[in-house]
Amino acid sequence: MRLQSSTFLAAVLAVLAVPAVGQTPDDGQWTMPGKNFAATRFSSLTSITTANASTLHPLWSFSTGVLGGHEGQPLVVNNTMYVVTPFPDVLYAFDLTKDGYPLKWKYRPDVNPSALGTACCDAINRGPAYADGKIVYNLLDGHTVAVDANTGKELWKVQIADLSEGETTPMAPLIVRDLVFVGPSGGEFGIHGWLKALDLANGKVVWTAYNEGSDKDMLVDTSKFRPFYDHGKDLGLTSWTGDAWKRGGIPVWGWLSYDPDLDLLYYGTGNAGPYNPEQRPGDNKWASSVLARRPRDGALIWAYQFTPHENWDYDANAEMILADLNIGGKLRHVLVHFDKNGFAYTIDRETGEVLLAKAFTTVTWAKGINLKTGRPTLDSAKLTGASRGNVKDICPSLEGGKSPVSAGSFSPHTEYFYVATNNLCMDYEASQVSHIAGTPYIGANTPYHAGPGGYMGAFIAWDAVKGQPAWRIEEKYPVWSGSVTTAGDVVFYGTLDGWFKAANAWTGQVLWKFKVGSGVVGCPIVYKGPDGKQYVAVYAGIGGDWFLLAGDVRSDDPADVRPPADFARDLARHTSQGGMVWIFGLP
Amino acid sequence: MDFRLALIGVGGVALACKPVTPTSNARYVPPVISYPQHVNAAGIAPPTSGGTLTNPYQPDSASVREGGQTFTAMNCDGCHGGGATGWVGPSLVDGRWRYGGEDGAVFTSIFYGRPRGMPAYGGTLSPAAIWKIVTYLRAQPVPSDVPTERWQ
């Protein structure tokens, strides 16, 4: 059923009236990538519990016919499940009211295959967003489309990014009121990163805010811009040398969140380019940062840089989960972020003050984060650059202590954050590189190896008040799936060797697991079906980065296990490529 | 600054060989093609009006070295990996080719690009520089294929 805009407005106002984030009324649907504006990926459904999760079983599955990495998540709106595949970005609409969930329609866009060579990390898509009767998502080749949620008819299609400049667009949009927020990938292609707001009605660009450059380009009004740690004009220019900022990367390929009370939109920015940091002296603002903007005009309100003069490809595109936590006897409105750099940050989301920053995995590049200055205390032996040769044993690897793709969840019951993490380290040999539009702008060779302990990943519950894990489940391979938590105190996640698991959210005890056929890099969702029952859905389909594809999991690629991906050579014993949608439920 | 020097280096690679005249261009450059034409109707190949595609370089050490330098300088390694052993783009040294492994087919792939992401370098590099990349790639040893992978 198509929502009238007045109904939609009323819904937004209802959300505004609820004080605590993550506590917004839950109708059992899944209408946006992170479940809600706070991106908590928490479902208030209670049927599946720690007592009965062991009886979960598969109810339905569907092959997408696509081999790429199946990142992101489906939506469930008005008893319809919407699935976007990796390239060629097909949108499926399944009728959940009918036996066998038959297709209502499918939408097959025309996507320029040249995008396959400009996407750094597999031909992925991180999912759609729903509002006002429209399913809105990005095509890999730099377009955003809006499709009628009932009929599958294309309502508008606009170009937002330029392939020839190295920009691709796999990220999941966020819709706030009548604006759609989108950004590009291309941190490996010397792009000039940005965030755009599109008009939900017709796709027209309402504003563009760059992530680097002058205050004007960055939509900074110095009377409104109040970063907690940094001061000065044109920081997006003065923190660079020469014109390196023009091709400085800083993509937006992760998740967005929004606080209706503060009216602030939060997003993380990606790495500065190229990987050889000696070609871009300075802090390189606002690479590897969190930016807080006003949705309606894009004005930058505050910004914080996690990794100044980023040396290690530490993008900060991971989700910013909004929660209200009792810290030092005071209820604080915070955002919690698990960075590629290995630190988990608890940040006051009104001011950008870092309240806590602790390592959640093996970290060697820095000794800690100085809360007075907001800056990391570096280990100078781990700095990289073409003149520094091969720098060994940097942890985390550039895949991140946590992959930004693997969106975590937050349970207001346990007050834990549930996050897939990697225990990988790397050697980093930087080299001089030339910028040639539309070609990679990288300049580093970075083979990986397992961190201390020998295991390559762990699924953890994180206490963001204490800055320490409450429990952890070690996994043999890096963990690349998102997670979802429920009011039944069950948390779900998947593994690269193809298991989908349910664990007790309090203790980390694994309650149930099922082999879904291919490694999981998607984000599970929980929803209420038309029969009122609780269901869990997840994608299987390994991919999403070259190292996941290189581990012999591609049956059509006889290059087999090639360095630097040979650290996980037996992964192919447990998985190969192949995209599937799975739905699980109780008997 | 260094970045400009690197680009000058690329130009130097192209200039290091004989100056490319329009006449020799016509000899080296294939006709403009569209991808469906790679399937030859009735098995008969279309005429190549641009002349034959013959690699003018021998796999001597100088041509191979220059081709390898251009391969790095033009960021080919950004997709195809260092030593062309494969990364997000396919390996070019495993003896397996999506679009044909003859010198002329490899030249065509670089000059015009390919539809699944390979950019066209014909406007950026001289035919001579592209032929040297072909020469470099063809000079790399092809590892023996391992059809069975065992873990025990």
Interface residues (C-beta under 8 A of the other chain):
Chain A: P113 S114 A115 L116 G117 T118 A119 C120 C121 D122 E188 Q279 Q432 V433 S434 H435 I436 G438 T439 P440 Y441 I442 N445 W546 L549 A550 D552 D557 P558 A559 D560 V561 R562 P563 D570 A572 R573
Chain B: D2 F3 A6 L7 V10 A73 M74 N75 C76 G78 C79 G81 G82 T85 G86 W87 V88 G89 P90 S91 D94 R96 G113 P115 R116 G117 M118 P119 T124 D145 V146 P147 E149 W151
